[in-house]
Structures are given as C-alpha cells and as structure tokens.
Amino acid sequence: MSGNEENTVNSDAKSGKMFFEPILEDGVFRFDCSSIDRAAAYPSLSFINTKLRDTLFNVPSYIPTFECNSGNQIVKLELPKGTSFYGTGEVSGPLERTGKKIETWNTDSYAYGPETMPLYQSHPWVLAILPNGEAIGVLADTTKRCEQIDLTTVSIIQFTASASYPVITFGPFASPTAVLQSLSHAIGTVFMPPKWALGYQQCRWSYDSAQKVMEIAKTFREKGIPCDVIWMDIDYMDGYRCFTFHQGRFPNPQSLANDLHNLGFKATWMLDPGIKCDEGYFVYDSGSESDVWVQSADGTPFTGEVWPGLCVFPDFTQSKARSWWAGLVKDFISNGVDGIWNDMNEPAVQNVQSKTMPESNIHRGDDELGGHQEHSHYHNVYGMLMARSTFEGMKLANENKRTFVLTRAGFIGSQRYAATWTGDNVSNWLHLHMSISMVLQLGISGQPFSGPDIGGFAEDATPRLFARWMGIGAMFPFSRGHSSKETKDHEPWSFGKECEEVCRLALKRRYRLIPHLYTLFYTAHTMGTPVATPTFFADTKDTSLRTLENAFLLGPLLVYASTIPDQGTDKLQYHLPKGIWLRFDFDDSHPDLPTLYLQGGFIIPLGPPHQHVDEAKFSDDLTLIVALDENGKAKGTLFEDAGDGYEFTKGGYLLTHYVAERHSIVIKVCERELQFSIVTVRVSETKGYWKRPKRRLHVQLLLGGGAKIDSWGIDGEDVIIAVPSDFEISELVSVSEKLYKTRLESYKQIPDVKEVQGPDGA
C-alpha cells in the first residue's frame, strides 16, 4: 500500500486519516475512508472510465482526514499557510474562492447575484495555488449534493457530502496548467468544436418567426458586423413541444436553414428535457411506449410543470432512454439544424419550491452509472447525461460533422459533450465584472468552452454597458449575445451608432484572432489545457495577481479590461505579470475595448476580419504577431484543418511551429565593419499531412508602446526583419504612444443611460 497504514481505519471508523491508493499517473491519488468503502464506492461519472480510479503508482504529499457523522462524510485537506483557492466550477462572486462556502446542487437560478448559491452546474473540485507557486487539485468524486465545499478556514479544503465517496488529488505539480492537464487524463478534454462555433453568435428569447430571424441575419451583413450563428429559443416550437415547429411562424425550418446558410450563418435550436403529456404527440407517445420516463417513488411516470404545461422527463441514466433521445435528435438534424441548445436541464420544474423534481424520484440507471437510485444520486449529472445523449444523436445524424451542443446544467466532465454558458445573468455592471471570473472558474474546473450572455439576459443594458460587455465578451471562448423577451432589443445596433461601432470593432478583433483561438481549442482538446486562464497563470508566485479580476490570458495573449462604468481602459492602472509584455492593437483602440498585450517570447497567428468563419480560405494572408523575450527569441503555433469533420484525427491537418530569433550581423563597408540586428522568423517544425498553401506571410514585430515594424514574405520561407537602432525604436515608440493617446481621446463617450435606443434597430 505504498506505506499506507490501512489498519488505522476500518469500515466502522468515525474519523481518521484517509486510506490512499496511487492511480492514473504519477502524482494522482485516490483517498477513501477504508478499503471497504473503496470497494463499495459508486462508479465515477466524472472520469472517462471508472477503471482509471483503480490503477496504481506512488505516495502523496498531503493526506486528507475524514469524519463520518449523521450519514455525511466530512473530508479535510490541510495545505501550507498562504495557499489560495480557486475552481469550484460555476460560481458567482470573486475569482479567489478562499473564505467561501459552496454548495453543489444544480439549480435554475434566474437573475442570480454574487452570493447566490447554488447555480446551474456542479464541480466538486478545488484548485489550490501553494505559496511557492506550485498547484494541487482536489476532486470529491461524488454525484450527490455537496452540502459544503468549505474554504473558510485558512489553507484547509473541506468537503461535506453523503457517505461514502472517494477523494482524488492531482499534484502538487509545478504549475496549475500541469494540474489541469492531469485532471483531463481523468475526466477527459473538451470536444473539438466546429470552427464556426468560435464565431460570434446572436440569440434572444425569442426571435419568434422565420421572418424575424432573417431580418436579424440580413442586418448583420448589411452593417458589416461579423456573426456566424443565429439561435432559436422555445418559441419556434408548436406549443413548446420539443422536436416540433410552429407551422405559422416556422413553417419550413429547412428552407430557413438554407437561407441562413446562403448568408454564411448556422442555426442552433433549443431542446428542453420536459416532454408535454399529450397523447397523439409523437415524442410523448414513443417515450411512453419505450418506458423511458423518470419515475415517482410509487413507480409511475413523474410529471411536473414546465413551459408546455404538465411534462414527463426522460431518464437519461438508462441507455435505452439515451438511445431513444439520440434517435429523435438524429431526425431533428434533418431539418437543417446545425447546433442544439439544451436548456432547463437541471432539471428545472416550475411552481415548486425546490425548483426541481423530488429527490425520492426513481432513476433506473445502467449498472455502469450506479444502477437504480433515487434522484438525489443522479440530480447533478442529469444535465450532463442529457448533453451526452444530444451529442450522440448529432453524431448519428452525420458522423462526418462535428457536434455543437450547449448545455445550461452540467457536472465535472460535461466538457466532453457540450459547451456551456453562465445562465440567466443580469444587465448591470456587477454582472459584467463577474462574467470574467465565472468564465475563468469554469475553465480551471475542466470546462474551457464557456461565456456569459453578452449584454445581460435580464433587464435592459445601457449603451456603454453593452459596448463594454461586447468588447470583453468578444474575447471569451464562447461569444454569444442573449436577452430576455421582457427587455429592449439587445443586438449590436440597438444602442446608437457609437455603441454599434464599438461592437463592430470588438467582433472584428475576435475574427482576426480566430486562428489563435482555434489553435488554443485544438490544444485544449488534445492536451487538456484551458483556453482562458486567470492572469496569475503567467506568474503563480506573484500573490498580487491572484485576485486580479478584470484581466485574463488567452495563451500568451493578455486581455486587460475595465468593468467600472466611468473608467475606460485609457484610465486603468495596469498591473502586469513579470517579464516582457508588449501592447498592440489593430488601429482600433477605444476606451470601451480591452487593452491587448503579448507576452515576450511568443508568437500568435492572425487572419483577416471576415464576416463569418466560412469566408476564410487556406490561402488567405497569414499574420504573425511577434514579441521577443529578453534573449531575443519567440515561438508560437498555428493549427489548421478543414474546420469541421474528424480527418484531423487521422493526420488531416497542418500544425506549424514558428520561431523567431534575433541575430547580429556584421557588414564591411569601405573598410569599416558595421553591426546590425536582424530577426529571422521561420518554420521550425510541422505535423500533419496537409501541404502548406502558397500564401503571403505578414510578420509584425512588436517594439513596445504599441509600435511595430512590418515585413512581408512567403509562408514556409524565412522572413528577415531589419531591427532599427535603439534611437529609431525610441522614436517609433514615442510616435505610437502619441497616436494611441490621440485615438483614445478622440472618441465620444457612449451614454450610460437606459433610455437610449438606436433608431436603426431591426
């Protein structure tokens, strides 16, 4: 037992040190109260394969203790003083979770606040940053309600949930990224999204007719505002019956899809779990015949109120129910459906105090998931299992196309099947600020594909709030605007011309950065790294960065924003991580847009600011932004493939590693030796069987202060840049900083009052 003293505990023990086994890989440990509890543990639904919890390796640095009391198992792990806590999945409030208590119980939490708990998803996971900058992750591997993830005691993590359950530790490792990569070996990585899913997406509850949908789509194109997806909320359905279309307002969904596709848009449609009790409705009839509904304690199908009225709910813990749902999804896709949105899947039940079904309901689950259990056992994974079923149905429809599913409810591991968003937020400055931390917490809890409802779902945004939110939201992994039917229009052109222009600039930024974002997603999919991370990931030893909430990293790209109404980015005090960080823009700097920095030592790829992702061609000009480190070197990666399908898993892609290096050269002129500096940018390595296209390569070498020098060449060939003298660089930086200041001062301040409504709104 690797020095583990099993005889100090037994199945009757009330407290003690936990019994451990090394599992999965070096540095990962499973802890149980006893060997008997270990043998009796329920299957893991967070792990890709529950057998991964049973493989052996070595000895842990920190051993938790446990106490069993009144049917609960309380686990404590004490870490060094000065440890900072993060993670815990979807939570509102501050980025650092030290001093907080969190409950995990998926709950429909409309218009939640900074102290609202719990929210829509459950991630019984804590990421701890130790005083020396190392990191350790701790997972309470239980699907049941965690009554508390208690982080209020200094440097102690405490989990309280129904007995018994294993605890898994990952690390300590040298960095939080290493911890998250190790976690991904257990719970899996994010699905590889179709490239179009990285474009901007427009939604509302509801665009209530095909005519209105096309009006919105055409307005985006007429105004030159990039967008890839229009979303259909529940009003497209016939009486809120899933898998149906309202014959008056959406008479021909395939024709609508064709019209959208001709304009470069994809269409995503909502599916809820609540199925209307209505004999003659084919979904209800086939589900009843197949006996797939969740049961009440008395063995009859449970019914609860949702949007359609009285509903039954599929029991996604059963393979036959998942197959039944997947078959419906497969047929649904034939209507021209590109993506599916799973909402209300906590599961939400209306007009009851608990907001969900009774905990005594019965799920007849598959043995490998835990078998027949009450709802209290499966509640937190209901949304994930629904997303899984939808994902599998989309794959059945076309195995050569990637799926795109968005789920509101989830559990740790949901990223294997779906993206997510942060639920029904509110149009105010507090929610704008919280949206950054919420996206980051999800990312460091294993779910890298998330974003908020840009502009806020509930209540009306002001023009300045909407512009600021779009500036930040255009940098999130998932970028979608969404609003409630009770609000004024929340499209980018709905708040006046100044706001519209900021939205246009923000989204053009996103589309320029698509090559970089897509590369980050490929790395997340293949290696388990996050897409967006807190700024402290750049220097985990700098404790002052651990509470920075208005900036985040996209790889080596630092996005620094203002979330204060009267303070634009021109008035921010910037606290940067150690090392070289060089500011740059696209001649688009604005007080309501984030400031962008590239870390010294890195290269990021850019593309043209297309109106939608499918406009991009493999032969488009490629731009590389280069920031040298203190040794005059930089490196970066670009992943390219078809943007859809699975040929990339068989080598059908081009992965290019670029390097840049500064050299000194000596030229002899008239018996005099003159020394010059040059930077050479070249390809150092490639993978995949795709051939490099003949395309121009535009290299921009950052000098500081927003200044840069340009050089053009052919991709795949060396590009050589002559570096100006120190005096010339100083002059270029001075001019650039003056232009930057002039540009920021030239903009008219956008109003921060709700009464303003753009006259050109669609």
C-alpha positions, -999 to 999 in steps of 0.1 A, spaced: 0 0 0 30 23 -6 34 29 32 -4 35 36 -14 22 71 -48 7 63 -51 -9 97 -56 26 112 -91 27 98 -119 3 91 -155 5 78 -168 13 112 -143 42 118 -159 76 125 -127 96 118 -91 93 109 -66 97 81 -79 86 47 -68 53 31 -50 61 -2 -40 44 -35 -19 60 -62 -39 60 -95 -39 71 -131 -4 86 -133 24 100 -112 12 125 -86 -25 114 -86 -41 97 -56 -74 83 -46 -85 85 -9 -113 65 8 -123 62 44 -114 25 43 -107 -3 18 -143 -15 23 -156 20 14 -133 19 -16 -148 -14 -28 -183 -2 -22 -179 32 -40 -203 41 -68 -189 42 -103 -174 75 -113 -194 97 -137 -167 124 -138 -140 100 -151 -138 90 -187 -135 54 -175 -143 45 -139 -115 19 -141 -90 47 -142 -97 52 -105 -81 18 -98 -46 20 -113 -16 21 -90 15 44 -88 33 62 -57 30 83 -24 10 116 -17 25 149 -3 -8 157 15 -32 132 31 -67 142 39 -85 132 71 -122 122 73 -150 122 98 -183 104 94 -213 120 111 -251 116 107 -247 99 73 -223 125 60 -186 121 52 -165 152 60 -131 153 44 -104 179 53 -71 185 35 -47 209 52 -23 228 29 5 253 37 -4 287 51 -7 312 22 -25 288 -1 -51 304 -24 -82 285 -36 -100 286 -70 -122 264 -91 -155 250 -77 -169 254 -112 -198 276 -119 -199 301 -91 -207 338 -89 -187 363 -68 -150 368 -67 -123 349 -86 -104 337 -55 -127 313 -35 -106 315 -3 -130 323 25 -161 310 7 -186 281 11 -200 265 -20 -229 240 -24 -232 218 -54 -268 211 -64 -278 221 -100 -304 248 -97 -324 271 -120 -311 304 -106 -327 332 -127 -311 366 -121 -286 353 -96 -264 376 -75 -228 375 -62 -239 354 -32 -265 332 -49 -258 295 -43 -260 270 -58 -262 277 -96 -268 256 -126 -237 233 -125 -218 212 -100 -180 209 -100 -169 194 -66 -133 205 -74 -108 229 -59 -76 242 -75 -51 253 -48 -21 275 -55 5 269 -29 27 297 -15 57 285 -36 36 288 -68 30 250 -72 -5 238 -76 -27 209 -64 -62 199 -74 -88 181 -53 -119 163 -66 -147 149 -44 -158 123 -68 -195 121 -58 -226 130 -79 -246 137 -47 -252 171 -32 -220 186 -17 -236 204 12 -204 223 16 -172 229 -2 -159 249 28 -129 271 21 -134 295 51 -106 281 73 -72 292 63 -54 268 39 -80 240 45 -103 224 20 -133 207 35 -159 186 16 -192 175 32 -215 151 13 -234 119 19 -211 90 28 -192 75 13 -172 88 -17 -136 89 -28 -114 120 -30 -88 123 -58 -58 146 -55 -38 158 -86 -3 170 -77 13 191 -63 27 199 -97 49 228 -109 20 248 -124 -18 249 -124 -17 241 -161 0 208 -152 -27 200 -127 -54 207 -152 -37 185 -178 -36 157 -152 -73 163 -144 -81 160 -181 -65 125 -182 -92 115 -157 -123 135 -168 -115 139 -205 -109 170 -226 -132 194 -243 -148 181 -276 -132 196 -307 -157 222 -318 -165 231 -354 -147 262 -363 -179 282 -369 -187 277 -332 -159 301 -324 -176 329 -343 -200 354 -327 -235 341 -320 -267 361 -317 -297 349 -296 -328 363 -280 -358 349 -262 -372 349 -288 -368 356 -325 -403 345 -329 -406 339 -366 -385 328 -396 -391 363 -410 -376 379 -378 -346 355 -379 -338 365 -415 -343 402 -407 -316 399 -379 -293 379 -402 -295 404 -430 -289 433 -407 -256 418 -395 -244 415 -431 -257 450 -442 -239 466 -412 -207 447 -417 -208 432 -382 -193 397 -381 -215 369 -369 -218 331 -375 -249 318 -357 -285 327 -351 -302 309 -322 -339 298 -319 -354 298 -284 -385 279 -274 -410 300 -294 -401 282 -326 -419 251 -312 -456 242 -315 -468 248 -280 -434 243 -265 -434 207 -277 -398 196 -283 -389 184 -318 -418 203 -334 -421 235 -353 -448 262 -352 -465 259 -386 -475 296 -386 -442 312 -376 -416 285 -386 -434 266 -414 -403 254 -432 -372 251 -410 -352 235 -438 -359 265 -460 -349 289 -432 -317 269 -427 -309 272 -464 -315 309 -464 -293 313 -433 -265 291 -448 -266 312 -480 -257 342 -459 -230 324 -440 -250 317 -409 -255 285 -389 -287 278 -369 -289 265 -334 -322 253 -319 -333 247 -283 -344 213 -269 -356 210 -232 -360 178 -213 -396 184 -203 -419 165 -227 -455 176 -228 -480 150 -216 -501 149 -247 -514 117 -263 -510 120 -300 -478 139 -297 -452 116 -312 -424 122 -287 -447 116 -257 -462 85 -273 -429 69 -283 -413 77 -250 -442 61 -231 -441 31 -253 -404 27 -247 -408 33 -209 -381 59 -207 -396 84 -182 -382 92 -147 -405 76 -121 -421 89 -89 -414 69 -58 -446 48 -65 -432 36 -98 -455 58 -121 -440 84 -145 -432 116 -127 -450 147 -140 -440 183 -134 -449 217 -147 -425 233 -173 -431 256 -203 -455 232 -222 -476 226 -190 -476 191 -174 -445 172 -186 -427 139 -182 -389 137 -182 -366 112 -200 -344 91 -176 -310 97 -192 -294 73 -168 -308 45 -189 -290 35 -221 -324 28 -238 -336 64 -229 -304 79 -243 -307 59 -275 -344 69 -278 -334 106 -274 -305 103 -297 -328 89 -324 -351 119 -321 -321 142 -323 -309 124 -354 -342 130 -372 -344 166 -359 -310 174 -375 -325 167 -410 -344 200 -407 -311 219 -413 -302 221 -376 -265 229 -371 -264 231 -333 -286 222 -303 -291 241 -271 -301 220 -240 -318 243 -215 -338 237 -183 -319 205 -177 -310 209 -140 -338 195 -144 -359 226 -137 -395 221 -126 -418 252 -122 -442 261 -95 -425 240 -68 -403 254 -40 -374 231 -48 -373 242 -85 -367 206 -94 -382 171 -91 -385 153 -58 -353 137 -45 -372 105 -39 -379 101 -77 -365 69 -92 -339 65 -119 -334 30 -133 -298 37 -142 -274 15 -160 -252 -6 -137 -220 12 -150 -235 45 -139 -246 34 -105 -278 13 -111 -312 21 -97 -310 51 -75 -331 80 -62 -330 113 -79 -307 127 -52 -280 104 -65 -283 115 -102 -296 150 -99 -263 167 -106 -255 146 -136 -289 148 -153 -279 178 -175 -246 161 -184 -263 129 -194 -289 148 -215 -260 167 -232 -243 133 -238 -275 119 -254 -278 150 -276 -242 148 -286 -246 111 -295 -277 119 -316 -259 146 -336 -231 121 -343 -256 96 -355 -271 122 -379 -237 128 -396 -206 111 -383 -185 133 -406 -196 165 -390 -186 178 -356 -213 183 -330 -221 215 -312 -242 213 -281 -247 240 -255 -259 229 -220 -271 250 -191 -267 223 -165 -236 203 -161 -212 183 -140 -174 180 -140 -168 161 -172 -196 178 -192 -170 194 -215 -167 160 -233 -201 167 -248 -210 203 -247 -201 240 -243 -219 260 -216 -229 295 -206 -233 312 -172 -271 312 -172 -296 339 -167 -275 369 -157 -285 405 -153 -277 436 -174 -256 455 -149 -220 464 -142 -216 439 -114 -226 410 -137 -202 423 -164 -174 422 -138 -185 387 -125 -187 373 -160 -149 373 -163 -143 353 -131 -172 329 -139 -157 320 -173 -122 316 -157 -136 294 -128 -153 271 -153 -120 269 -174 -100 259 -144 -126 233 -134 -123 214 -167 -148 233 -188 -129 256 -212 -158 264 -236 -180 289 -218 -192 325 -219 -219 347 -204 -250 362 -221 -232 393 -235 -252 424 -225 -270 405 -198 -302 384 -201 -325 401 -176 -332 438 -176 -321 465 -201 -285 473 -209 -272 508 -213 -253 516 -245 -220 519 -226 -226 487 -206 -234 468 -238 -204 482 -257 -180 474 -228 -195 439 -225 -192 432 -262 -155 443 -260 -148 418 -233 -173 391 -245 -157 391 -279 -126 377 -262 -143 349 -243 -140 312 -256 -178 312 -262 -191 345 -275 -229 349 -277 -253 378 -271 -286 369 -255 -315 387 -238 -350 381 -224 -382 389 -242 -390 415 -215 -361 436 -225 -355 461 -252 -336 449 -283 -301 438 -275 -285 435 -309 -252 454 -315 -270 481 -335 -297 487 -308 -279 512 -287 -269 540 -311 -241 545 -336 -213 548 -311 -221 515 -294 -226 499 -328 -191 509 -339 -175 495 -307 -193 462 -313 -181 461 -348 -145 468 -338 -148 442 -310 -160 415 -332 -135 422 -360 -109 417 -333 -123 383 -325 -124 373 -361 -88 384 -366 -79 362 -336 -98 331 -348 -66 313 -359 -52 318 -324 -84 308 -307 -88 277 -329 -53 267 -321 -60 271 -283 -90 249 -287 -70 222 -305 -45 223 -277 -73 221 -251 -88 192 -269 -56 172 -273 -38 182 -241 -64 193 -216 -52 229 -212 -76 257 -206 -84 283 -233 -88 313 -210 -69 314 -177 -65 339 -148 -36 363 -151 -18 346 -123 -11 316 -145 17 338 -160 34 340 -126 19 319 -98 44 332 -73 31 368 -76 4 368 -50 -9 402 -61 -21 387 -93 -42 361 -76 -71 384 -70 -69 403 -104 -104 400 -118 -105 423 -148 -78 407 -169 -73 372 -183 -50 352 -206 -57 335 -239 -24 316 -241 3 343 -241 -23 370 -250 -33 392 -221 -67 408 -223 -70 437 -198 -104 453 -195 -123 479 -174 -155 469 -157 -161 502 -140 -187 524 -156 -168 557 -156 -134 543 -162 -123 532 -196 -92 513 -204 -75 547 -210 -77 554 -173 -68 520 -160 -38 513 -138 -22 482 -153 -5 455 -131 13 432 -155 30 399 -147 67 399 -145 87 398 -178 81 414 -211 45 423 -221 41 444 -253 9 463 -261 -6 461 -296 -39 468 -314 -53 468 -349 -56 506 -351 -88 501 -332 -80 511 -296 -110 525 -278 -118 533 -241 -145 507 -241 -124 479 -256 -98 458 -237 -61 465 -240 -42 437 -256 -6 426 -246 15 398 -259 40 381 -236 76 383 -246 88 350 -261 57 342 -280 41 344 -315 4 344 -322 -13 339 -356 -40 362 -370 -63 361 -400 -84 387 -419 -115 400 -401 -141 381 -421 -178 384 -417 -181 347 -409 -157 318 -404 -166 301 -437 -153 331 -456 -118 322 -446 -96 304 -471 -65 283 -466 -47 307 -490 -56 339 -470 -27 361 -459 -14 349 -426 -2 374 -400 22 366 -371 25 390 -342 59 385 -326 71 396 -291 107 387 -284 118 377 -249 149 390 -231 171 366 -251 157 378 -284 136 347 -291 99 338 -296 78 308 -305 42 301 -315 19 275 -330 -8 275 -357 -33 246 -361 -52 244 -394 -76 219 -407 -110 217 -425 -127 234 -396 -152 205 -394 -152 167 -395 -127 143 -380 -100 140 -406 -77 158 -382 -77 127 -360 -61 108 -389 -35 134 -398 -56 156 -420 -43 189 -407 -13 213 -407 3 221 -373 31 247 -378 56 257 -351 71 291 -358 102 305 -342 118 340 -342 153 348 -332 174 380 -331 209 379 -345 237 403 -350 254 405 -384 285 424 -394 288 441 -428 320 455 -441 316 489 -459 347 508 -471 370 490 -447 346 497 -419 327 470 -401 290 479 -394 270 458 -370 232 453 -375 205 433 -358 180 412 -377 152 390 -366 146 358 -386 111 342 -385 109 307 -397 91 274 -395 108 250 -370 85 220 -372 53 208 -389 29 180 -383 0 166 -403 -2 156 -439 -18 188 -452 5 207 -476 13 243 -469 -6 266 -493 12 294 -513 2 324 -492 17 356 -481 31 359 -446 29 392 -428 51 395 -398 46 423 -372 75 426 -347 64 444 -316 88 470 -302 69 484 -272 44 512 -267 22 498 -294 50 503 -320 57 476 -345 76 470 -377 62 450 -406 78 426 -430 62 405 -458 73 372 -471 60 337 -482 48 313 -455 72 285 -451 102 306 -462 124 326 -438 113 361 -432 141 385 -422 134 418 -404 160 445 -400 158 458 -365 160 496 -361 186 512 -339 178 519 -303 173 556 -312 149 547 -341 130 524 -318 126 551 -293 112 575 -319 88 549 -332 76 541 -297 71 578 -290 51 584 -321 30 553 -315 21 563 -279 11 598 -291 -12 583 -318 -26 559 -293 -34 587 -268 -49 608 -296 -71 580 -308 -85 573 -273 -92 610 -266 -110 614 -300 -139 591 -292 -172 604 -280 -182 589 -246 -210 564 -250 -241 572 -228 -247 551 -197 -285 556 -196 -311 530 -204 -334 553 -223 -312 554 -254 -324 531 -282 -308 530 -316 -332 543 -344 -318 517 -368 -326 487 -347 -340 458 -366 
